[in-house]
Every structure is written in C-alpha cells, then in structure tokens.
C-alpha cells in the first residue's frame, strides 16, 4: 500500500472497566464522546467509523451494531463497519482505519470497541466462558471442553517445561499488574496483592490460579485517527502511529509449530517495527495482552523485549514495573484493568496515548517516547502489534 500521509491519534477516551448497567450503545457513546472532546472534533468532521465488538450476537442478540451505534452518537450517513477477531477485535478495526487514513481514503476516523460481559448482561461467568470458547477450533477443540483458561495453560506449561518458569513467577505478574491497577481510576481491580494471596486462590487450569486470570468486564474505548497533515487542526495533542503489524498463526493448537513461541506475535512485531524503523530496544513502555499471567510472559518475549526464557522472572526482578527497565502494562493490563473483549485493543491505545503525552498521572512512565501495544485474539492465532511515538 502506498502511504499518502501518516496516521495520527488526536483523541482518546474510555469508560471505567467493570460492571455497568448501561445499554451497549450508551456505554459506547460515553467513550466516543470522550475521545471527541479530547480531540476537539465535532461529529460532522468524522468521515468513517470502525467498530470492534466480538460477542454482540450472542450476548446482546444484536449483530448489526456499527450503524446502530453510529446512529446513537449522531454519525449516521458515513461508512461504518463492525469487526470481529476475538480479543484482537478493536485492534483490527484500528488497523483498517489507519490504512484508510494513510491511503487517503478518509481524513478523520473514529475507532473503538465495546462489550458487556459481566453478570449485568444476565449471563454468568460459566456461560460467558462457553460463548467465548467459540473462538477456539469448532471440530478439534470445542468438543473436548477446552476453554481459554485451558488454552493458555497449555501454552504456559510448555514454557515452564522448556525454561523453568514457576508458578511463583506467574504470581509475580499478577502482583505487578494489580499494583499498577491501583493507580488507574478506570481499572476493574484497583488494589495491591501479594504472591501468597495469588497462590492461595483456587486452581482454574493448572498452572493458573484464579488471580492469574483476567476478569470479564463491561466497558468501551475509542480513539480518533486523522491524517498527519490535519493533526494540528485539532486540540488534542497528536501521537504518531508509526507501525501496525497484523499476523495469524495456525488453529488449532496442535498445528502450531511451537506452543510458547506465539508466532503471530513475533511476526506482527517484526512487521510493526520495520514500518516504524525501530527495534525492541527502542521501546519505552508496552501494553500487552495479559489475559492470563502466562500470556504476559509469552508476549514480552515475542515482542523481543526480553530474551526467550527470561520473561518469567521479569516481574519478580522488578523490570516490568512502572519504574523498571522495561515497563509493561502500567494501566494494570487485562489482569487488573479488566477485559471487555471488543474494547481491549483500543483501550491499550488510549493508555499509551496518555503515556506518550505525559498525562498518565501516578502511573506515568518517565520519558516515554516510543510505545508498543500487543493485542491477541483466540488461542494466540491472531495478533495486532502497534507502535506509537510521541511527535518531536
């Protein structure tokens, strides 16, 4: 694709993550209007809308969501599209918005995601787990009863086997992300914990205890993407989108070449880094898809932030804390911030936009200039990696 102009984020907004009693369209409106206010953009200046929503058909009995939500926020008449790519849903929507802006098709695009996953929907954790297991292989995995705690347990157990990663090290990831979450007023869980408390919670899928697992959350997030030559026309401080990589791996698990490698993430990172003209050594802060503590370990190795086999001890050694050498998930990550499936990808971008602007308050990473977001879907079969950079 020939790039006409770089894409730039000029606004971001999100709701708190956790239980909400609002309808889906009102929840999304809160995030969308917050992003518009942040950017100083009026609705009639937006010429496309890209929506991420993974589960609306099953949880809301509502599938034609893009024009419905557009109508609710006064954007009817412009091109709208809903994306579904498991947990990578809104990151994939973002990728398409970036490509549209960079090719000159659109000048200003609203991108966001929304999901309702808590019991306020009328569905319990068991039913939500069953619904979301639909992102695994229909013929080879679902009939065995394999759900995503089990999927990531298998990936993590292989990492433990090959590199000696321990349950205590996994618990340290939970401790770190809960510590960060207490500084995020929009986090689902904003409280400190310790390794002993994590290990005392029930086993969900060996080696994961309950507190190794992220929650299902309700929430919405949105960003405004504009062409770089228009960025200074708006009031929001611009953040440059310098790379977006999107790759897939085999489904089912049995067909993957290496379980702990998360090949799609490595390939997506390589693509994003090449576009941005950086290496992993240039990254100052990262938001990664820690749906389970083991998933963070796999992610930081796949992104090249840590050597293979060393990610397990990164949190225990303090390296991934806000004041560490390589801060990871200052928002609290999915583990503490929460995981409203369709909203997670763009929520990572909202967080990193705040970090690069220096607006992250008590969770601010010092001198953050280059950031990377890692958002995966399903059994690590889809991954989108985005590089954002503060403008010079």
C-alpha positions as CSV (number, residue, x, y, z in Angstrom):
1,X,0.0,0.0,0.0
2,X,1.3,3.4,-0.9
3,X,1.3,5.8,2.1
4,X,-0.1,9.2,1.3
5,X,0.1,10.6,4.8
6,X,1.0,9.1,8.2
7,X,-1.9,8.4,10.6
8,X,-2.1,10.2,13.9
9,X,-4.1,9.7,17.1
10,X,-5.5,13.1,18.3
11,X,-8.1,11.9,20.8
12,X,-8.8,9.0,23.1
13,X,-11.5,8.1,25.6
14,X,-12.7,5.2,27.6
15,X,-15.2,4.2,30.3
16,X,-14.2,2.6,33.5
17,X,-13.9,-1.2,33.1
18,X,-16.1,-3.4,35.3
19,X,-19.8,-3.9,35.8
20,X,-22.1,-1.4,34.1
21,X,-25.9,-1.2,33.9
22,X,-26.0,0.8,30.7
23,X,-27.1,-0.5,27.3
24,X,-24.4,-1.2,24.9
25,X,-25.0,1.9,22.8
26,X,-24.9,4.3,25.8
27,X,-21.7,2.6,27.1
28,X,-20.0,3.2,23.7
29,X,-21.3,6.7,23.5
30,X,-19.5,7.7,26.7
31,X,-16.2,6.6,25.3
32,X,-16.8,8.0,21.8
33,X,-17.8,11.5,23.1
34,X,-14.9,11.5,25.5
35,X,-12.5,10.9,22.6
36,X,-14.2,13.6,20.5
37,X,-13.9,16.0,23.4
38,X,-10.3,15.1,23.9
39,X,-9.5,15.8,20.2
40,X,-11.7,18.8,19.8
41,X,-13.5,17.1,16.9
42,X,-17.2,17.6,16.1
43,X,-19.3,14.7,14.8
44,X,-19.7,16.3,11.4
45,X,-15.9,16.2,10.9
46,X,-15.7,12.4,11.2
47,X,-16.0,10.6,7.9
48,X,-15.7,6.9,8.9
49,X,-16.5,4.7,11.9
50,X,-14.7,1.4,12.6
51,X,-16.2,-0.6,15.5
52,X,-14.8,-3.6,17.4
53,X,-17.4,-5.9,19.0
54,X,-16.8,-9.7,19.4
55,X,-19.8,-11.1,21.2
56,X,-22.8,-8.9,20.5
57,X,-24.6,-11.5,18.5
58,X,-24.5,-14.0,21.4
59,X,-24.8,-11.7,24.4
60,X,-27.0,-8.9,23.1
61,X,-28.9,-10.6,20.2
62,X,-27.6,-7.7,18.2
63,X,-25.3,-8.1,15.2
64,X,-25.8,-5.0,13.0
65,X,-24.0,-2.8,15.5
66,X,-21.9,-0.4,13.6
67,X,-24.8,1.6,12.0
68,X,-26.8,1.3,15.2
69,X,-24.1,2.8,17.4
70,X,-23.3,5.4,14.7
71,X,-26.9,6.5,14.8
72,X,-26.9,6.7,18.6
73,X,-23.9,9.2,18.5
74,X,-25.1,11.2,15.5
75,X,-22.8,9.7,12.9
76,X,-25.4,8.1,10.6
77,X,-24.7,8.5,6.9
78,X,-20.9,7.8,7.0
79,X,-19.3,4.5,6.2
80,X,-19.4,2.2,9.2
81,X,-18.1,-1.3,9.8
82,X,-18.0,-3.8,12.7
83,X,-15.0,-6.1,13.1
84,X,-14.8,-9.4,15.0
85,X,-11.5,-11.0,15.6
86,X,-11.9,-12.5,19.1
87,X,-9.9,-10.4,21.6
88,X,-8.0,-8.6,18.8
89,X,-11.3,-7.1,17.5
90,X,-10.8,-3.4,18.0
91,X,-7.1,-3.5,17.2
92,X,-8.0,-5.0,13.8
93,X,-10.6,-2.2,13.4
94,X,-7.8,0.3,14.2
95,X,-5.5,-1.3,11.6
96,X,-8.1,-0.8,8.9
97,X,-8.8,2.8,10.0
98,X,-5.0,3.5,9.9
99,X,-4.8,2.0,6.4
100,X,-7.8,4.1,5.2
101,X,-6.2,7.3,6.5
102,X,-2.8,6.5,5.2
103,X,-4.1,5.8,1.7
104,X,-6.1,9.0,1.6
105,X,-9.5,7.3,1.6
106,X,-10.5,9.0,4.8
107,X,-9.2,12.0,6.7
108,X,-10.8,11.5,10.1
109,X,-11.9,8.1,11.5
110,X,-13.5,7.1,14.8
111,X,-12.3,3.7,16.0
112,X,-13.5,2.0,19.1
113,X,-14.8,-1.1,20.8
114,X,-17.4,-2.0,23.3
115,X,-18.6,-5.2,25.1
116,X,-20.8,-6.2,28.0
117,X,-19.5,-9.4,29.7
118,X,-20.4,-9.2,33.4
119,X,-23.5,-10.7,35.1
120,X,-25.3,-7.4,34.5
121,X,-25.9,-8.8,31.0
122,X,-27.9,-11.7,32.6
123,X,-25.1,-14.2,31.7
124,X,-22.8,-15.7,34.3
125,X,-19.1,-16.4,34.1
126,X,-19.8,-20.0,33.0
127,X,-22.0,-19.0,30.1
128,X,-19.6,-16.2,29.0
129,X,-16.7,-18.7,29.1
130,X,-18.7,-21.1,26.9
131,X,-19.6,-18.3,24.5
132,X,-16.1,-17.1,24.2
133,X,-14.8,-20.6,23.7
134,X,-16.4,-20.3,20.2
135,X,-13.1,-18.6,19.2
136,X,-11.3,-21.9,19.5
137,X,-11.4,-24.7,16.9
138,X,-15.0,-25.9,16.4
139,X,-14.2,-29.5,15.4
140,X,-10.9,-30.3,17.2
141,X,-11.0,-28.3,20.5
142,X,-14.5,-27.3,21.5
143,X,-15.8,-30.9,21.7
144,X,-13.1,-31.7,24.3
145,X,-14.4,-28.9,26.5
146,X,-11.3,-26.8,26.0
147,X,-11.9,-23.2,27.0
148,X,-9.4,-20.3,27.1
149,X,-8.0,-20.8,30.6
150,X,-7.0,-24.3,29.4
151,X,-5.6,-23.0,26.1
152,X,-3.3,-20.5,27.8
153,X,-2.5,-23.1,30.5
154,X,-1.2,-25.4,27.8
155,X,0.9,-22.6,26.2
156,X,2.3,-21.6,29.6
157,X,3.0,-25.2,30.8
158,X,5.2,-25.7,27.8
159,X,7.1,-22.5,28.6
160,X,7.5,-23.8,32.1
161,X,8.8,-27.1,30.8
162,X,11.3,-25.6,28.4
163,X,12.6,-22.7,30.6
164,X,11.8,-23.5,34.2
165,X,9.2,-20.7,34.7
166,X,7.5,-21.2,38.0
167,X,4.0,-20.6,39.5
168,X,5.6,-18.1,41.8
169,X,6.9,-16.1,38.9
170,X,3.5,-16.1,37.3
171,X,2.0,-14.8,40.5
172,X,4.5,-12.0,40.5
173,X,3.0,-10.9,37.2
174,X,-0.4,-10.6,38.9
175,X,1.1,-8.8,41.8
176,X,2.8,-6.3,39.5
177,X,-0.3,-5.6,37.4
178,X,-2.6,-5.3,40.4
179,X,0.0,-2.8,41.8
180,X,-0.3,-0.8,38.6
181,X,-4.1,-1.1,38.6
182,X,-4.4,0.8,41.9
183,X,-3.1,3.9,40.1
184,X,-5.7,3.6,37.3
185,X,-9.1,5.1,38.3
186,X,-10.7,3.2,35.4
187,X,-9.4,-0.2,36.4
188,X,-11.8,-3.1,37.3
189,X,-9.5,-4.1,40.1
190,X,-7.5,-1.3,41.8
191,X,-5.8,-2.9,44.8
192,X,-2.5,-4.4,45.8
193,X,-2.0,-8.0,46.4
194,X,0.9,-10.4,47.1
195,X,2.3,-13.7,45.8
196,X,0.9,-15.7,48.7
197,X,-2.6,-14.3,48.1
198,X,-2.4,-15.2,44.4
199,X,-1.3,-18.8,45.1
200,X,-4.0,-19.3,47.7
201,X,-6.8,-18.7,45.2
202,X,-8.3,-21.8,43.6
203,X,-6.7,-23.5,40.6
204,X,-8.7,-22.8,37.4
205,X,-6.5,-24.6,34.9
206,X,-3.0,-25.7,36.0
207,X,-0.8,-23.7,36.5
208,X,-3.3,-20.8,36.7
209,X,-4.9,-19.8,40.0
210,X,-8.0,-17.6,39.9
211,X,-5.8,-14.5,40.3
212,X,-3.7,-15.5,37.3
213,X,-6.8,-14.9,35.2
214,X,-8.2,-11.6,34.0
215,X,-11.9,-10.8,34.6
216,X,-14.7,-10.4,32.0
217,X,-15.6,-6.7,32.2
218,X,-18.0,-4.3,30.7
219,X,-16.5,-1.2,29.0
220,X,-15.9,0.8,25.9
221,X,-12.9,2.7,24.5
222,X,-12.3,4.9,21.4
223,X,-9.6,6.8,19.6
224,X,-9.7,9.3,16.7
225,X,-7.3,8.7,13.9
226,X,-6.6,11.5,11.4
227,X,-4.1,12.2,8.7
228,X,-0.9,13.7,9.9
229,X,-1.3,16.9,7.8
230,X,-4.5,17.6,9.7
231,X,-3.4,16.7,13.2
232,X,-2.5,20.2,14.2
233,X,-6.0,21.4,13.3
234,X,-7.4,19.7,16.4
235,X,-6.9,20.5,20.1
236,X,-5.8,17.0,21.2
237,X,-2.0,16.6,21.4
238,X,-1.1,14.3,18.5
239,X,0.6,10.9,18.8
240,X,2.1,9.3,15.7
241,X,1.1,5.8,14.5
242,X,4.3,4.6,13.0
243,X,3.7,0.9,12.6
244,X,0.8,-1.6,12.7
245,X,1.6,-5.3,12.2
246,X,-1.1,-8.0,11.9
247,X,-0.4,-11.7,11.6
248,X,-2.0,-15.0,12.2
249,X,-0.9,-18.5,13.3
250,X,-2.4,-22.0,12.9
251,X,-5.6,-23.0,14.5
252,X,-5.9,-25.4,16.4
253,X,-3.1,-25.6,19.0
254,X,-2.0,-28.9,17.7
255,X,-1.0,-27.4,14.4
256,X,1.3,-24.7,15.9
257,X,5.0,-25.2,15.3
258,X,5.9,-24.1,18.9
259,X,3.4,-23.5,21.7
260,X,5.3,-20.9,23.8
261,X,6.7,-19.1,20.8
262,X,3.4,-17.3,19.8
263,X,4.5,-17.0,16.2
264,X,1.8,-14.5,15.1
265,X,3.0,-12.0,17.8
266,X,6.6,-12.3,16.6
267,X,5.7,-11.8,13.0
268,X,3.3,-8.9,13.8
269,X,6.0,-7.2,15.9
270,X,8.6,-7.6,13.2
271,X,6.2,-6.0,10.7
272,X,5.3,-3.1,13.0
273,X,9.0,-2.5,14.0
274,X,10.0,-2.5,10.3
275,X,7.3,0.1,9.4
276,X,8.3,2.3,12.4
277,X,12.0,1.9,11.7
278,X,12.7,0.8,15.3
279,X,13.8,-2.3,17.2
280,X,12.6,-3.7,20.5
281,X,15.4,-1.8,22.2
282,X,13.8,1.5,21.4
283,X,10.5,0.7,23.2
284,X,10.0,2.7,26.4
285,X,6.6,1.3,27.5
286,X,4.3,-1.6,26.4
287,X,0.7,-2.6,26.9
288,X,0.4,-6.4,26.3
289,X,-2.4,-8.9,26.2
290,X,-2.2,-10.5,29.7
291,X,-5.5,-12.4,29.6
292,X,-3.5,-14.8,31.9
293,X,-0.3,-14.1,33.7
294,X,1.5,-16.6,31.4
295,X,0.2,-14.7,28.4
296,X,2.2,-11.6,29.5
297,X,5.4,-13.8,29.8
298,X,4.9,-15.1,26.3
299,X,4.1,-11.6,24.9
300,X,7.1,-9.8,26.2
301,X,9.4,-12.5,24.8
302,X,7.5,-12.5,21.4
303,X,7.9,-8.7,21.2
304,X,11.7,-9.0,21.8
305,X,11.5,-7.0,25.0
306,X,13.1,-10.0,26.8
307,X,15.1,-12.9,25.6
308,X,13.2,-16.3,25.3
309,X,13.1,-18.0,28.6
310,X,13.7,-14.8,30.7
311,X,10.2,-13.3,30.7
312,X,9.1,-15.5,33.6
313,X,11.3,-13.7,36.1
314,X,10.9,-10.2,34.7
315,X,8.2,-9.1,37.1
316,X,9.8,-10.7,40.1
317,X,13.0,-8.8,39.3
318,X,11.1,-5.6,39.1
319,X,12.0,-5.0,35.4
320,X,8.4,-4.6,34.2
321,X,7.2,-2.3,36.9
322,X,6.4,1.4,36.0
323,X,9.8,2.4,37.3
324,X,11.6,-0.7,35.9
325,X,13.9,-1.0,32.9
326,X,11.0,-2.1,30.6
327,X,7.6,-1.0,32.0
328,X,4.8,-3.4,30.9
329,X,1.1,-2.8,31.5
330,X,1.2,0.4,33.5
331,X,-2.6,0.5,33.1
332,X,-2.9,-2.7,35.1
333,X,-3.3,-4.7,32.0
334,X,-6.2,-7.0,31.3
335,X,-5.4,-8.7,34.6
336,X,-6.3,-5.6,36.8
337,X,-7.7,-3.0,34.4
338,X,-10.2,-5.6,33.0
339,X,-11.1,-7.2,29.7
340,X,-14.3,-6.1,27.9
341,X,-13.3,-8.1,24.8
342,X,-14.1,-5.8,22.0
343,X,-12.9,-2.7,23.8
344,X,-9.5,-4.0,24.9
345,X,-7.4,-3.2,21.9
346,X,-8.3,0.5,21.6
347,X,-8.1,0.8,25.4
348,X,-4.4,-0.1,25.1
349,X,-4.1,2.7,22.6
350,X,-5.8,5.2,24.9
351,X,-3.4,4.3,27.7
352,X,-0.3,4.6,25.5
353,X,-1.5,7.9,24.1
354,X,-1.8,9.2,27.6
355,X,1.7,7.8,28.4
356,X,3.3,9.5,25.4
357,X,1.6,12.8,26.2
358,X,2.8,12.6,29.8
359,X,-0.7,12.5,31.1
360,X,-0.8,9.2,32.9
361,X,-0.5,10.7,36.4
362,X,0.7,8.3,39.1
363,X,1.2,5.5,36.5
364,X,3.3,7.7,34.2
365,X,6.5,6.1,32.8
366,X,9.3,8.6,32.8
367,X,10.5,9.9,29.4
368,X,8.2,7.7,27.4
369,X,8.6,8.4,23.7
370,X,8.0,5.1,22.0
371,X,5.3,2.7,22.9
372,X,4.1,-0.7,21.7
373,X,0.6,-2.4,22.1
374,X,0.2,-6.1,21.7
375,X,-3.4,-7.4,21.3
376,X,-4.0,-11.1,20.6
377,X,-7.2,-13.0,19.6
378,X,-8.2,-16.6,20.3
379,X,-5.5,-19.1,21.0
380,X,-2.8,-16.7,20.0
381,X,-3.8,-17.2,16.4
382,X,-4.4,-13.5,15.7
383,X,-2.1,-10.7,16.9
384,X,-2.0,-7.0,16.1
385,X,1.1,-5.0,17.3
386,X,1.0,-1.2,17.1
387,X,3.9,1.2,17.5
388,X,3.0,4.7,18.7
389,X,5.6,7.5,19.0
390,X,5.5,11.0,20.6
391,X,5.8,13.7,18.0
392,X,9.2,15.5,18.0
